[in-house]
Each structure stands twice: as structure tokens, then as C-alpha cells.
Amino acid sequence: MVWAFVMAAVVILIFMSGLFVMAMVLKDNSIADIAYGLVFTAVAWTMTLRWGAEHPRQTLLLFMVTVWGLRLAVHLFFRKRGKGEDSRYRKWREQWGETFVIRSFFQVFLLQGFVILIVSSPVVTGIARPGGSLGYLDVLGALLWFLGIFFEAVGDWQLMAFRRNPANKGRVMTTGLWRYSRHPNYFGEAVLWWGVYLVSLGSPHAWWTILSPLTIDFLLLKVSGVPMLEKRYAGNAEFEKYREHTSPFFPWFPREGKRVRPRE
């Protein structure tokens, strides 16, 4: 099992180092975001090529990660296309000055690679040591994954369509899945990784990989997900009204008395 993680770490290191070089050439560190899901996919396929996919649990995990990773990469590619480097990375480029290159390598690419290694641990474990036959945890995990990918994919699509409408410039998305949660795509991301973890529990070595969904939850709820996005909208009158009646994360029915209705 140790060798499986060594192999995963090597794949991630090669992938992130290549991305770093590409980012330096393009002068755009935000390509790390687009490649995020692809690195998981590369890890899953590497594990499969080494340990095979004859066990249905291996095939299920490979399917989950591949579909999620490719969808996320395609979505982020089209969202970013033609917009240049993301504002977060531009800010760091200015702040870091002469140390920008070295800090980019360690604080952007290697740090993200370390996070990927932790989050992908159920996939590495479940494919390398798939354990016994499928059971109720696999079914429950698959259902959670489908629920999560639905919220993430549909939420992303609805938000992209909303933003592409010039009439919505500067406005807040309050319809579709966004009526029931201020962050349905982040909710979906969290749920699907709990699904992956439950499927991996068929492996006798997988119990400790609960670090994976816990890490995702922590990042989304406390670090780079919900807090960062809501800080961006702080002081926006429409968002403040929206926040009053809409669940922050877990989807739930809005408080109708304070519902924000989109302008005609």
C-alpha cells in the first residue's frame, strides 16, 4: 500500500511540476485550477494501469473520478477562456515580487499537489486494494456521488448561463439550485467525495482516508470556498437580502417572506 502512495505522489509531482513550467511560460498561474481535476484523473488511471480494473470497486472508483475530473476541467476551461490570469493569482504576482517564481512553485503548485494526494487517498487505496465484493456502502456511496455530481454540475451550468446574460452583470444568482443554497456547487463537491470515501471502505485499508472528505469540507467551508466567495460580495445589497433567506450550504427551502425575486 505504501508503494501505491509513492507512485501517486510521483505522478502528482511530475504533473504539478509540468504545470508550473507551463504557467511560467504563459504567465498564468490560474491554469492550476483547470488542471486540478485532471490530476486526480491521472492518479486514478495510474493506479488502474498498475493494479488493474477487474474488481467492480476499482471500475466504480475509476468512473467516479474520471467523470468528475473531466467535467470540472472542461467547465473551468470554458469559464476562464479569454479572461487571462485569475485575480487571486494576479494579486499574489504583485505581492510576491522577486520571490514570485519560487513561491509559486511551493505555495501554488506543490501545495495543491499535496492536497490532491490527501483527497485522492480513498481512490488510491480502493483501487490498489479493492477488498471484498460490493455491498451496501458501495451503493450508498454511488448514490451520494450521483447526488453530488448533480448539484455541482447543474449548479455550475446554471451560474455560467446566468453570468453570460449581459442583463445580469453585477447581479446575484438567486434561482434554480441557487434558490435553495448559496453554494450548491460546493455542496455537491463535498457530498460526492463522501460518496467516494464510502465506496473505498470496501478496502481493508481505507478507514483512515476519511481525511479526504474532511479536508474537502474544511477547504470549502473555512478556507477557499464559501468564505472567499462571500467576502467578495460583502456589502452588496442584493446579496445581503439573498443571504437572509437562503441556506448557506445545505440545500433547504428558502424563507419565503424574504425571498429575493429576480428583476424583470
C-alpha positions as protocol buffer text, in pm:
chain_id: "A"
residue {
  index: 1
  type: MET
  ca { x: 0 y: 0 z: 0 }
}
residue {
  index: 2
  type: VAL
  ca { x: 291 y: 234 z: 73 }
}
residue {
  index: 3
  type: TRP
  ca { x: 415 y: 189 z: -283 }
}
residue {
  index: 4
  type: ALA
  ca { x: 74 y: 287 z: -418 }
}
residue {
  index: 5
  type: PHE
  ca { x: 101 y: 624 z: -244 }
}
residue {
  index: 6
  type: VAL
  ca { x: 463 y: 666 z: -352 }
}
residue {
  index: 7
  type: MET
  ca { x: 350 y: 610 z: -710 }
}
residue {
  index: 8
  type: ALA
  ca { x: 61 y: 854 z: -669 }
}
residue {
  index: 9
  type: ALA
  ca { x: 296 y: 1114 z: -519 }
}
residue {
  index: 10
  type: VAL
  ca { x: 540 y: 1078 z: -809 }
}
residue {
  index: 11
  type: VAL
  ca { x: 260 y: 1119 z: -1065 }
}
residue {
  index: 12
  type: ILE
  ca { x: 134 y: 1429 z: -887 }
}
residue {
  index: 13
  type: LEU
  ca { x: 485 y: 1577 z: -858 }
}
residue {
  index: 14
  type: ILE
  ca { x: 552 y: 1527 z: -1230 }
}
residue {
  index: 15
  type: PHE
  ca { x: 214 y: 1667 z: -1326 }
}
residue {
  index: 16
  type: MET
  ca { x: 238 y: 1974 z: -1099 }
}
residue {
  index: 17
  type: SER
  ca { x: 599 y: 2046 z: -1199 }
}
residue {
  index: 18
  type: GLY
  ca { x: 497 y: 2040 z: -1565 }
}
residue {
  index: 19
  type: LEU
  ca { x: 207 y: 2272 z: -1491 }
}
residue {
  index: 20
  type: PHE
  ca { x: 441 y: 2507 z: -1307 }
}
residue {
  index: 21
  type: VAL
  ca { x: 671 y: 2532 z: -1609 }
}
residue {
  index: 22
  type: MET
  ca { x: 372 y: 2591 z: -1836 }
}
residue {
  index: 23
  type: ALA
  ca { x: 238 y: 2859 z: -1602 }
}
residue {
  index: 24
  type: MET
  ca { x: 570 y: 3041 z: -1602 }
}
residue {
  index: 25
  type: VAL
  ca { x: 578 y: 3039 z: -1983 }
}
residue {
  index: 26
  type: LEU
  ca { x: 216 y: 3154 z: -2013 }
}
residue {
  index: 27
  type: LYS
  ca { x: 246 y: 3391 z: -1715 }
}
residue {
  index: 28
  type: ASP
  ca { x: -77 y: 3247 z: -1580 }
}
residue {
  index: 29
  type: ASN
  ca { x: -78 y: 3051 z: -1253 }
}
residue {
  index: 30
  type: SER
  ca { x: -454 y: 3003 z: -1270 }
}
residue {
  index: 31
  type: ILE
  ca { x: -409 y: 2711 z: -1510 }
}
residue {
  index: 32
  type: ALA
  ca { x: -357 y: 2516 z: -1186 }
}
residue {
  index: 33
  type: ASP
  ca { x: -731 y: 2542 z: -1127 }
}
residue {
  index: 34
  type: ILE
  ca { x: -820 y: 2398 z: -1468 }
}
residue {
  index: 35
  type: ALA
  ca { x: -579 y: 2107 z: -1423 }
}
residue {
  index: 36
  type: TYR
  ca { x: -697 y: 2028 z: -1068 }
}
residue {
  index: 37
  type: GLY
  ca { x: -948 y: 1761 z: -1168 }
}
residue {
  index: 38
  type: LEU
  ca { x: -718 y: 1622 z: -1437 }
}
residue {
  index: 39
  type: VAL
  ca { x: -450 y: 1540 z: -1179 }
}
residue {
  index: 40
  type: PHE
  ca { x: -699 y: 1325 z: -986 }
}
residue {
  index: 41
  type: THR
  ca { x: -789 y: 1152 z: -1310 }
}
residue {
  index: 42
  type: ALA
  ca { x: -422 y: 1087 z: -1385 }
}
residue {
  index: 43
  type: VAL
  ca { x: -376 y: 933 z: -1039 }
}
residue {
  index: 44
  type: ALA
  ca { x: -681 y: 709 z: -1078 }
}
residue {
  index: 45
  type: TRP
  ca { x: -572 y: 585 z: -1419 }
}
residue {
  index: 46
  type: THR
  ca { x: -216 y: 525 z: -1299 }
}
residue {
  index: 47
  type: MET
  ca { x: -348 y: 310 z: -1014 }
}
residue {
  index: 48
  type: THR
  ca { x: -572 y: 124 z: -1257 }
}
residue {
  index: 49
  type: LEU
  ca { x: -292 y: 57 z: -1505 }
}
residue {
  index: 50
  type: ARG
  ca { x: -79 y: -80 z: -1221 }
}
residue {
  index: 51
  type: TRP
  ca { x: -340 y: -283 z: -1030 }
}
residue {
  index: 52
  type: GLY
  ca { x: -600 y: -349 z: -1298 }
}
residue {
  index: 53
  type: ALA
  ca { x: -975 y: -294 z: -1308 }
}
residue {
  index: 54
  type: GLU
  ca { x: -1111 y: -646 z: -1278 }
}
residue {
  index: 55
  type: HIS
  ca { x: -1278 y: -574 z: -946 }
}
residue {
  index: 56
  type: PRO
  ca { x: -1605 y: -377 z: -977 }
}
residue {
  index: 57
  type: ARG
  ca { x: -1497 y: -144 z: -695 }
}
residue {
  index: 58
  type: GLN
  ca { x: -1190 y: -44 z: -896 }
}
residue {
  index: 59
  type: THR
  ca { x: -1405 y: 24 z: -1200 }
}
residue {
  index: 60
  type: LEU
  ca { x: -1656 y: 224 z: -997 }
}
residue {
  index: 61
  type: LEU
  ca { x: -1390 y: 445 z: -840 }
}
residue {
  index: 62
  type: LEU
  ca { x: -1222 y: 500 z: -1175 }
}
residue {
  index: 63
  type: PHE
  ca { x: -1556 y: 600 z: -1328 }
}
residue {
  index: 64
  type: MET
  ca { x: -1636 y: 840 z: -1043 }
}
residue {
  index: 65
  type: VAL
  ca { x: -1304 y: 1022 z: -1055 }
}
residue {
  index: 66
  type: THR
  ca { x: -1280 y: 1033 z: -1435 }
}
residue {
  index: 67
  type: VAL
  ca { x: -1629 y: 1176 z: -1486 }
}
residue {
  index: 68
  type: TRP
  ca { x: -1585 y: 1430 z: -1206 }
}
residue {
  index: 69
  type: GLY
  ca { x: -1233 y: 1533 z: -1308 }
}
residue {
  index: 70
  type: LEU
  ca { x: -1304 y: 1575 z: -1679 }
}
residue {
  index: 71
  type: ARG
  ca { x: -1629 y: 1763 z: -1620 }
}
residue {
  index: 72
  type: LEU
  ca { x: -1462 y: 2003 z: -1379 }
}
residue {
  index: 73
  type: ALA
  ca { x: -1168 y: 2066 z: -1611 }
}
residue {
  index: 74
  type: VAL
  ca { x: -1394 y: 2135 z: -1910 }
}
residue {
  index: 75
  type: HIS
  ca { x: -1616 y: 2366 z: -1705 }
}
residue {
  index: 76
  type: LEU
  ca { x: -1323 y: 2567 z: -1568 }
}
residue {
  index: 77
  type: PHE
  ca { x: -1160 y: 2587 z: -1910 }
}
residue {
  index: 78
  type: PHE
  ca { x: -1466 y: 2746 z: -2070 }
}
residue {
  index: 79
  type: ARG
  ca { x: -1523 y: 2970 z: -1768 }
}
residue {
  index: 80
  type: LYS
  ca { x: -1168 y: 3100 z: -1785 }
}
residue {
  index: 81
  type: ARG
  ca { x: -1127 y: 3117 z: -2164 }
}
residue {
  index: 82
  type: GLY
  ca { x: -1028 y: 3463 z: -2280 }
}
residue {
  index: 83
  type: LYS
  ca { x: -1010 y: 3612 z: -1930 }
}
residue {
  index: 84
  type: GLY
  ca { x: -639 y: 3586 z: -1851 }
}
residue {
  index: 85
  type: GLU
  ca { x: -499 y: 3511 z: -1507 }
}
residue {
  index: 86
  type: ASP
  ca { x: -746 y: 3495 z: -1220 }
}
residue {
  index: 87
  type: SER
  ca { x: -746 y: 3798 z: -989 }
}
residue {
  index: 88
  type: ARG
  ca { x: -626 y: 3594 z: -690 }
}
residue {
  index: 89
  type: TYR
  ca { x: -311 y: 3489 z: -871 }
}
residue {
  index: 90
  type: ARG
  ca { x: -256 y: 3838 z: -1014 }
}
residue {
  index: 91
  type: LYS
  ca { x: -265 y: 3975 z: -661 }
}
residue {
  index: 92
  type: TRP
  ca { x: -2 y: 3722 z: -546 }
}
residue {
  index: 93
  type: ARG
  ca { x: 210 y: 3805 z: -851 }
}
residue {
  index: 94
  type: GLU
  ca { x: 218 y: 4167 z: -736 }
}
residue {
  index: 95
  type: GLN
  ca { x: 267 y: 4093 z: -366 }
}
residue {
  index: 96
  type: TRP
  ca { x: 541 y: 3831 z: -401 }
}
residue {
  index: 97
  type: GLY
  ca { x: 765 y: 4041 z: -624 }
}
residue {
  index: 98
  type: GLU
  ca { x: 1109 y: 3886 z: -674 }
}
residue {
  index: 99
  type: THR
  ca { x: 1010 y: 3569 z: -486 }
}
residue {
  index: 100
  type: PHE
  ca { x: 716 y: 3506 z: -717 }
}
residue {
  index: 101
  type: VAL
  ca { x: 868 y: 3210 z: -907 }
}
residue {
  index: 102
  type: ILE
  ca { x: 982 y: 3009 z: -607 }
}
residue {
  index: 103
  type: ARG
  ca { x: 669 y: 3087 z: -405 }
}
residue {
  index: 104
  type: SER
  ca { x: 450 y: 2992 z: -699 }
}
residue {
  index: 105
  type: PHE
  ca { x: 618 y: 2652 z: -718 }
}
residue {
  index: 106
  type: PHE
  ca { x: 578 y: 2575 z: -348 }
}
residue {
  index: 107
  type: GLN
  ca { x: 269 y: 2771 z: -243 }
}
residue {
  index: 108
  type: VAL
  ca { x: 57 y: 2716 z: -553 }
}
residue {
  index: 109
  type: PHE
  ca { x: 162 y: 2401 z: -735 }
}
residue {
  index: 110
  type: LEU
  ca { x: 328 y: 2181 z: -471 }
}
residue {
  index: 111
  type: LEU
  ca { x: 76 y: 2279 z: -204 }
}
residue {
  index: 112
  type: GLN
  ca { x: -210 y: 2194 z: -438 }
}
residue {
  index: 113
  type: GLY
  ca { x: -34 y: 1867 z: -520 }
}
residue {
  index: 114
  type: PHE
  ca { x: -16 y: 1781 z: -150 }
}
residue {
  index: 115
  type: VAL
  ca { x: -387 y: 1850 z: -112 }
}
residue {
  index: 116
  type: ILE
  ca { x: -459 y: 1630 z: -413 }
}
residue {
  index: 117
  type: LEU
  ca { x: -259 y: 1345 z: -260 }
}
residue {
  index: 118
  type: ILE
  ca { x: -465 y: 1363 z: 60 }
}
residue {
  index: 119
  type: VAL
  ca { x: -801 y: 1398 z: -114 }
}
residue {
  index: 120
  type: SER
  ca { x: -726 y: 1118 z: -362 }
}
residue {
  index: 121
  type: SER
  ca { x: -634 y: 875 z: -82 }
}
residue {
  index: 122
  type: PRO
  ca { x: -966 y: 680 z: -98 }
}
residue {
  index: 123
  type: VAL
  ca { x: -916 y: 636 z: -471 }
}
residue {
  index: 124
  type: VAL
  ca { x: -556 y: 517 z: -434 }
}
residue {
  index: 125
  type: THR
  ca { x: -650 y: 277 z: -155 }
}
residue {
  index: 126
  type: GLY
  ca { x: -968 y: 147 z: -314 }
}
residue {
  index: 127
  type: ILE
  ca { x: -806 y: 72 z: -649 }
}
residue {
  index: 128
  type: ALA
  ca { x: -479 y: -69 z: -513 }
}
residue {
  index: 129
  type: ARG
  ca { x: -655 y: -289 z: -253 }
}
residue {
  index: 130
  type: PRO
  ca { x: -1022 y: -316 z: -356 }
}
residue {
  index: 131
  type: GLY
  ca { x: -1118 y: -568 z: -88 }
}
residue {
  index: 132
  type: GLY
  ca { x: -1427 y: -789 z: -100 }
}
residue {
  index: 133
  type: SER
  ca { x: -1739 y: -780 z: -313 }
}
residue {
  index: 134
  type: LEU
  ca { x: -1960 y: -473 z: -346 }
}
residue {
  index: 135
  type: GLY
  ca { x: -2204 y: -408 z: -64 }
}
residue {
  index: 136
  type: TYR
  ca { x: -2450 y: -157 z: 76 }
}
residue {
  index: 137
  type: LEU
  ca { x: -2178 y: 102 z: 142 }
}
residue {
  index: 138
  type: ASP
  ca { x: -2087 y: 96 z: -226 }
}
residue {
  index: 139
  type: VAL
  ca { x: -2450 y: 152 z: -322 }
}
residue {
  index: 140
  type: LEU
  ca { x: -2484 y: 436 z: -70 }
}
residue {
  index: 141
  type: GLY
  ca { x: -2155 y: 585 z: -186 }
}
residue {
  index: 142
  type: ALA
  ca { x: -2259 y: 572 z: -551 }
}
residue {
  index: 143
  type: LEU
  ca { x: -2590 y: 740 z: -469 }
}
residue {
  index: 144
  type: LEU
  ca { x: -2413 y: 1016 z: -277 }
}
residue {
  index: 145
  type: TRP
  ca { x: -2172 y: 1064 z: -566 }
}
residue {
  index: 146
  type: PHE
  ca { x: -2458 y: 1097 z: -815 }
}
residue {
  index: 147
  type: LEU
  ca { x: -2631 y: 1347 z: -587 }
}
residue {
  index: 148
  type: GLY
  ca { x: -2308 y: 1543 z: -551 }
}
residue {
  index: 149
  type: ILE
  ca { x: -2219 y: 1550 z: -920 }
}
residue {
  index: 150
  type: PHE
  ca { x: -2575 y: 1662 z: -996 }
}
residue {
  index: 151
  type: PHE
  ca { x: -2556 y: 1960 z: -761 }
}
residue {
  index: 152
  type: GLU
  ca { x: -2206 y: 2052 z: -872 }
}
residue {
  index: 153
  type: ALA
  ca { x: -2263 y: 2019 z: -1247 }
}
residue {
  index: 154
  type: VAL
  ca { x: -2613 y: 2172 z: -1258 }
}
residue {
  index: 155
  type: GLY
  ca { x: -2516 y: 2450 z: -1017 }
}
residue {
  index: 156
  type: ASP
  ca { x: -2211 y: 2538 z: -1229 }
}
residue {
  index: 157
  type: TRP
  ca { x: -2413 y: 2530 z: -1550 }
}
residue {
  index: 158
  type: GLN
  ca { x: -2690 y: 2750 z: -1410 }
}
residue {
  index: 159
  type: LEU
  ca { x: -2441 y: 3005 z: -1279 }
}
residue {
  index: 160
  type: MET
  ca { x: -2249 y: 3015 z: -1608 }
}
residue {
  index: 161
  type: ALA
  ca { x: -2570 y: 3067 z: -1806 }
}
residue {
  index: 162
  type: PHE
  ca { x: -2673 y: 3344 z: -1565 }
}
residue {
  index: 163
  type: ARG
  ca { x: -2341 y: 3526 z: -1599 }
}
residue {
  index: 164
  type: ARG
  ca { x: -2340 y: 3505 z: -1976 }
}
residue {
  index: 165
  type: ASN
  ca { x: -2654 y: 3718 z: -1987 }
}
residue {
  index: 166
  type: PRO
  ca { x: -2538 y: 4083 z: -2007 }
}
residue {
  index: 167
  type: ALA
  ca { x: -2853 y: 4190 z: -1821 }
}
residue {
  index: 168
  type: ASN
  ca { x: -2727 y: 4005 z: -1511 }
}
residue {
  index: 169
  type: LYS
  ca { x: -2394 y: 4188 z: -1485 }
}
residue {
  index: 170
  type: GLY
  ca { x: -2325 y: 4273 z: -1122 }
}
residue {
  index: 171
  type: ARG
  ca { x: -2630 y: 4082 z: -1003 }
}
residue {
  index: 172
  type: VAL
  ca { x: -2664 y: 3782 z: -771 }
}
residue {
  index: 173
  type: MET
  ca { x: -2783 y: 3438 z: -884 }
}
residue {
  index: 174
  type: THR
  ca { x: -3097 y: 3351 z: -683 }
}
residue {
  index: 175
  type: THR
  ca { x: -3283 y: 3099 z: -900 }
}
residue {
  index: 176
  type: GLY
  ca { x: -3255 y: 2727 z: -982 }
}
residue {
  index: 177
  type: LEU
  ca { x: -3048 y: 2534 z: -729 }
}
residue {
  index: 178
  type: TRP
  ca { x: -2919 y: 2868 z: -605 }
}
residue {
  index: 179
  type: ARG
  ca { x: -3260 y: 2937 z: -457 }
}
residue {
  index: 180
  type: TYR
  ca { x: -3207 y: 2654 z: -207 }
}
residue {
  index: 181
  type: SER
  ca { x: -2837 y: 2700 z: -131 }
}
residue {
  index: 182
  type: ARG
  ca { x: -2599 y: 2991 z: -169 }
}
residue {
  index: 183
  type: HIS
  ca { x: -2333 y: 2741 z: -281 }
}
residue {
  index: 184
  type: PRO
  ca { x: -2499 y: 2434 z: -440 }
}
residue {
  index: 185
  type: ASN
  ca { x: -2188 y: 2352 z: -644 }
}
residue {
  index: 186
  type: TYR
  ca { x: -1970 y: 2347 z: -332 }
}
residue {
  index: 187
  type: PHE
  ca { x: -2231 y: 2135 z: -155 }
}
residue {
  index: 188
  type: GLY
  ca { x: -2216 y: 1891 z: -445 }
}
residue {
  index: 189
  type: GLU
  ca { x: -1836 y: 1880 z: -430 }
}
residue {
  index: 190
  type: ALA
  ca { x: -1845 y: 1792 z: -61 }
}
residue {
  index: 191
  type: VAL
  ca { x: -2112 y: 1525 z: -100 }
}
residue {
  index: 192
  type: LEU
  ca { x: -1950 y: 1345 z: -393 }
}
residue {
  index: 193
  type: TRP
  ca { x: -1622 y: 1300 z: -204 }
}
residue {
  index: 194
  type: TRP
  ca { x: -1811 y: 1145 z: 86 }
}
residue {
  index: 195
  type: GLY
  ca { x: -1955 y: 909 z: -174 }
}
residue {
  index: 196
  type: VAL
  ca { x: -1608 y: 819 z: -299 }
}
residue {
  index: 197
  type: TYR
  ca { x: -1496 y: 756 z: 59 }
}
residue {
  index: 198
  type: LEU
  ca { x: -1788 y: 522 z: 131 }
}
residue {
  index: 199
  type: VAL
  ca { x: -1711 y: 318 z: -181 }
}
residue {
  index: 200
  type: SER
  ca { x: -1345 y: 291 z: -81 }
}
residue {
  index: 201
  type: LEU
  ca { x: -1441 y: 148 z: 261 }
}
residue {
  index: 202
  type: GLY
  ca { x: -1466 y: -193 z: 95 }
}
residue {
  index: 203
  type: SER
  ca { x: -1088 y: -190 z: 112 }
}
residue {
  index: 204
  type: PRO
  ca { x: -950 y: -313 z: 448 }
}
residue {
  index: 205
  type: HIS
  ca { x: -702 y: -23 z: 448 }
}
residue {
  index: 206
  type: ALA
  ca { x: -940 y: 264 z: 373 }
}
residue {
  index: 207
  type: TRP
  ca { x: -1079 y: 371 z: 711 }
}
residue {
  index: 208
  type: TRP
  ca { x: -815 y: 642 z: 762 }
}
residue {
  index: 209
  type: THR
  ca { x: -887 y: 803 z: 424 }
}
residue {
  index: 210
  type: ILE
  ca { x: -1177 y: 984 z: 589 }
}
residue {
  index: 211
  type: LEU
  ca { x: -916 y: 1264 z: 583 }
}
residue {
  index: 212
  type: SER
  ca { x: -1017 y: 1310 z: 220 }
}
residue {
  index: 213
  type: PRO
  ca { x: -1379 y: 1429 z: 259 }
}
residue {
  index: 214
  type: LEU
  ca { x: -1290 y: 1608 z: 584 }
}
residue {
  index: 215
  type: THR
  ca { x: -1020 y: 1803 z: 400 }
}
residue {
  index: 216
  type: ILE
  ca { x: -1264 y: 1898 z: 124 }
}
residue {
  index: 217
  type: ASP
  ca { x: -1522 y: 2009 z: 382 }
}
residue {
  index: 218
  type: PHE
  ca { x: -1264 y: 2219 z: 566 }
}
residue {
  index: 219
  type: LEU
  ca { x: -1138 y: 2388 z: 250 }
}
residue {
  index: 220
  type: LEU
  ca { x: -1486 y: 2461 z: 118 }
}
residue {
  index: 221
  type: LEU
  ca { x: -1637 y: 2582 z: 445 }
}
residue {
  index: 222
  type: LYS
  ca { x: -1341 y: 2753 z: 611 }
}
residue {
  index: 223
  type: VAL
  ca { x: -1073 y: 2843 z: 357 }
}
residue {
  index: 224
  type: SER
  ca { x: -1104 y: 2888 z: -18 }
}
residue {
  index: 225
  type: GLY
  ca { x: -1468 y: 2809 z: -89 }
}
residue {
  index: 226
  type: VAL
  ca { x: -1760 y: 2972 z: 89 }
}
residue {
  index: 227
  type: PRO
  ca { x: -1566 y: 3235 z: 293 }
}
residue {
  index: 228
  type: MET
  ca { x: -1370 y: 3367 z: -6 }
}
residue {
  index: 229
  type: LEU
  ca { x: -1674 y: 3397 z: -231 }
}
residue {
  index: 230
  type: GLU
  ca { x: -1899 y: 3556 z: 32 }
}
residue {
  index: 231
  type: LYS
  ca { x: -1627 y: 3805 z: 122 }
}
residue {
  index: 232
  type: ARG
  ca { x: -1629 y: 3915 z: -242 }
}
residue {
  index: 233
  type: TYR
  ca { x: -1998 y: 4003 z: -217 }
}
residue {
  index: 234
  type: ALA
  ca { x: -1982 y: 4168 z: 126 }
}
residue {
  index: 235
  type: GLY
  ca { x: -2172 y: 4495 z: 121 }
}
residue {
  index: 236
  type: ASN
  ca { x: -2374 y: 4405 z: -189 }
}
residue {
  index: 237
  type: ALA
  ca { x: -2734 y: 4493 z: -100 }
}
residue {
  index: 238
  type: GLU
  ca { x: -2885 y: 4227 z: -324 }
}
residue {
  index: 239
  type: PHE
  ca { x: -2657 y: 3959 z: -179 }
}
residue {
  index: 240
  type: GLU
  ca { x: -2736 y: 4063 z: 177 }
}
residue {
  index: 241
  type: LYS
  ca { x: -3108 y: 4019 z: 110 }
}
residue {
  index: 242
  type: TYR
  ca { x: -3037 y: 3687 z: -62 }
}
residue {
  index: 243
  type: ARG
  ca { x: -2833 y: 3569 z: 237 }
}
residue {
  index: 244
  type: GLU
  ca { x: -3119 y: 3646 z: 476 }
}
residue {
  index: 245
  type: HIS
  ca { x: -3348 y: 3383 z: 329 }
}
residue {
  index: 246
  type: THR
  ca { x: -3119 y: 3126 z: 165 }
}
residue {
  index: 247
  type: SER
  ca { x: -2936 y: 2837 z: 330 }
}
residue {
  index: 248
  type: PRO
  ca { x: -2559 y: 2898 z: 324 }
}
residue {
  index: 249
  type: PHE
  ca { x: -2457 y: 2546 z: 222 }
}
residue {
  index: 250
  type: PHE
  ca { x: -2701 y: 2257 z: 271 }
}
residue {
  index: 251
  type: PRO
  ca { x: -2995 y: 2295 z: 29 }
}
residue {
  index: 252
  type: TRP
  ca { x: -3321 y: 2385 z: 202 }
}
residue {
  index: 253
  type: PHE
  ca { x: -3640 y: 2570 z: 125 }
}
residue {
  index: 254
  type: PRO
  ca { x: -3596 y: 2948 z: 142 }
}
residue {
  index: 255
  type: ARG
  ca { x: -3775 y: 3164 z: 393 }
}
residue {
  index: 256
  type: GLU
  ca { x: -4043 y: 3282 z: 158 }
}
residue {
  index: 257
  type: GLY
  ca { x: -4123 y: 3600 z: 346 }
}
residue {
  index: 258
  type: LYS
  ca { x: -3785 y: 3744 z: 247 }
}
residue {
  index: 259
  type: ARG
  ca { x: -3736 y: 3587 z: -91 }
}
residue {
  index: 260
  type: VAL
  ca { x: -3548 y: 3794 z: -345 }
}
residue {
  index: 261
  type: ARG
  ca { x: -3723 y: 3794 z: -677 }
}
residue {
  index: 262
  type: PRO
  ca { x: -3515 y: 3849 z: -993 }
}
residue {
  index: 263
  type: ARG
  ca { x: -3581 y: 4178 z: -1167 }
}
residue {
  index: 264
  type: GLU
  ca { x: -3768 y: 4160 z: -1493 }
}
